[in-house]
Amino acid sequence: PAGVGALQLAFEQMVKKLREEGLFDEIHKKALPTYPSRIGILTSETGAAVYDIVDSITSRWPCVQLFLHPVSVQGEAAAAKIAATLNDITRLNKQLKLDMLLVGRGGGSLEDLWAFNEEVLARAIFNSKIPVISAVGHEIDTTIADLVADARASTPTKAGVVAVPDMQ
């Protein structure tokens, strides 16, 4: 479909722009805490991804406290809403005391995942004072959120492996 070609082109142009600005550079990546105690999760409260993320984290590190910040992960306004939530959390983190943030959703088409390719969200992730893990889609999906985040989990299920140690 013509839509996918246009989206692919837009994706490549955004990657080029943000790469040239240095948003993907390793020097800007924040270290993840080794033993996080409070993790914020930004995803849909109704999707399977939230259960996969919670399961994968709590099975490895049950002492962690998880805080769900429900956001729309698809549709025209999704990127702006996720970015606004991320910005709010960063601003309020003296009270929230989160060690890291996980931003993600399950798999889907390029169109479904598009919110995670938008500049507004890339800049919010880059500007977060809290380390951000991107956990979007399936193994084969790479989004701009993945490139700018401090770390990437290839799927929501693998988020726990990236986020927390295994108490075993």
N, C-alpha and C positions, 0 to 999 in steps of 0.2 A: 504493500500500500504506500501511496505517496506520503501519507502522514508520518510513517516510520522513517522514511528517507529524510524528511525535513527535520524530524526530532534528532536523528543521528547526527545530522549536520550541525544543528544547534548545540548538541552535546559536545561535539568536537571543538566548536568555536569557543564554548564556555571553558572547556578544559584548557585550551590554548591561552585564553585571556587570564584565567586564574593562575595557571602555571607561570606565566610571564610576570605576574604580580607577586609570586613567591608563596602563594597560599598553601601549596603542597610541600614546601621545603621541610626537610627533616628538622632543621634548626628550630622551627616553630612548634614541633610536636611536644606536648606535655607528657611527662612520665605518668604512667598509671600507678596508683598506690598498690603496694604489694598485698596489703591486708585491708581492703576497703570495708568499712562498717556501714556506710549509708550510700545507696546507689539510687539515683533518680532514673526512671524509665519513661521515655517519651514515645508512645505508640498508641494505636487504637485500643480502646478497652474491650472491643468486641472481637478483634481478630485472633487467629490462632497464635500469632507471633508473641503476644503478651504471655500466654501460657508456656510457650517454648522458652522464652527468655527467663521467666521466673523459675521454671523447672530446672533449667541448665545451671542457673546460679545457685539455687537453694540446695540442689543435690550435691554440689561441690563444697559450698561454704554456707551452711545453714544459719550461722550466727549473724549474717548480714541483714540489714533492714532495707527493704525495697519500698520505693515511693513512686507510685504510678501517677504520671501527669498525662491524662488522656488527651490525645490530639487526633485530628483527622489526618490520615496518611495518604489520601488520594483525593484528586479533584483540584479545581482551579485555585482555591484559596488555601490548600493544605500547606504548601511551603511557607507561606507568610504566617500561618497560624503556628506551625512548628517553630519557626524562627522567633516569633514573639514569645512563645512559651519558654524557649531556651534563654532568651534575653531576660525575661522576668526571673527565671530561676537563678541565673548568674547574678542579677541585681540583689536578689533576696537571700543569697547563699550564706550570709553571716548568720541568719536565723535558721535556714534549712540545714546547713552543715553537711552538704552532700560531698562525698569523696570523688564521685564520678557520675557521668551521665551516659545513658545508653539510648541511642536514637535508632529506631528501626521499624521494620514491617516485614511481612512475609513476601513471597515472590509474586510476580505478575509480569505483565507485558511492559515494554518500554514506556508506554503511555501510563500504565498503572503506577510505575515507579518514578514518574517524572518529577514529583515534588522534591525528591532527593537529588535532583540535578539542577535545581534552581539556585540562582546567584544569592538570593536573599537568605536561603538556608545555609549555603556554603559560608557566607560571611558571618552568620550567627555562630556557627560551629567554630570557625576560625577565631572569633572574638571571645568565645567562652573562656572564663577564668578557670573553669572546672574541666578536667580531662573528659573528652567525649569519645565514646566507642560507637562507630556506625555498624549496624547489623541489619542490612537490607537485602531482602530477596533470597536468591539461591546462589550456590557456588559460582555460577557463570556470570551473575550480575555484578557489574562494577558501576557505582554511581559517583557523582561528584562529592557527595557527602562522605563516601568511603575514602576518597583521595585527600580530603581536607581534614578529616577527623584525626585524632591523636592515635587511634588504633582502629582496626577493622575486624569484625567477625564476618565470615563469609555467609553465615545464615543466622537468623535469630536463635536457633538451637545451639549454635556454637558460641554464642555471646558469653556464656558462663566460663568457657575455657579461656577466653581472652580477659574477662573481667576479674575473676577471682581464683585463688589457689584451690587445689583439691585437698580437703582436710585429710583424705586417706593417705 
